[in-house]
Amino acid sequence: MPDVDRARAWLLTVDGAPQSYVDLDAPEHLEFEYVRRLGHALDVLVDGGTPDVVHLGGGALTLPRYLAVTRPGARQQVVEFDRGLLDLVVEELPLPDGEFTLHAADARAWLAAAPDACADVIVGDVFGGSRVPAQVTSSGYVREVARVLRGDGVYLANLADSAPFDFLRSQLAGFAEEFTELAVVAEPAVLRGRRFGNVVLVAARRPLDLPALARRTASDAFPARVEHGPGLRKLIGGARPVRDADAVPSPEPPEGAFGVG
């Protein structure tokens, strides 16, 4: 069941796994390492102005709050499957000023019903417990993402895996079918296969300033590495996209991988 620590800084946990951290006094503060990397990608790779942003997976709305401060005027839609969680978050954690539309819906179903080319950014952070559900891991899902994004749009996703990276490699192979620019961002120890961890996937159909993103993530309090180009192609190797009929959730994390504290 969801649980929220009652303070100005809030930690949301679901079934003992940390889901979101929100500082109501400083919504621009991003606590979790992978969320910081998503924030860096939003800052560096998304052109200025007031983008149309779709968040697949809501949690405590950490990134929507961040964008409301860093991109005032951004139009944001948040899709969260758990209506009870969404109601709890809205009741306990008031939203900052900004244009938010909240949807209690399945991410894949909502995306399938969305208009063509309606989003500048899609952020995928969909987890069932501690695993990415199968319905958002297939090439069919990738095609829906490509359809809903505008031509210069950016897709960002939070994934989790460990060596030999069978899941991550299949995800990259799927996105390579629709997107010309791909990268992953993760802690070096994760990319070297030394431990299980979060990996941020970046996809676009236009060149991205990945060197700038690499500089930003390397200088963070929790340094990360950006892998793209030949290194990424080597990582993908002979992996194949996953069709809907064969899709499976992301791997079960080892005990304690995403524990609190």
Secondary structure, DSSP 8 states (H G I E B T S, - for coil): -EEE--SSEEEEEETTEEEEEEETT-TT---SHHHHHHHHHHHHHS-SS--EEEEE--TT-HHHHHHHHHSTT-EEEEEES-HHHHHHHHHHS---SSEEEEEES-HHHHHHHS-TT-EEEEEE---BTTB--GGGSSHHHHHHHHHHEEEEEEEEEEEEE-TT-HHHHHHHHHHHTT-SEEEEEE-HHHHTTSS-EEEEEEEESS---HHHHHHHHHTSSS--EEEETHHHHHHHTT-----GGG--------TTTT---
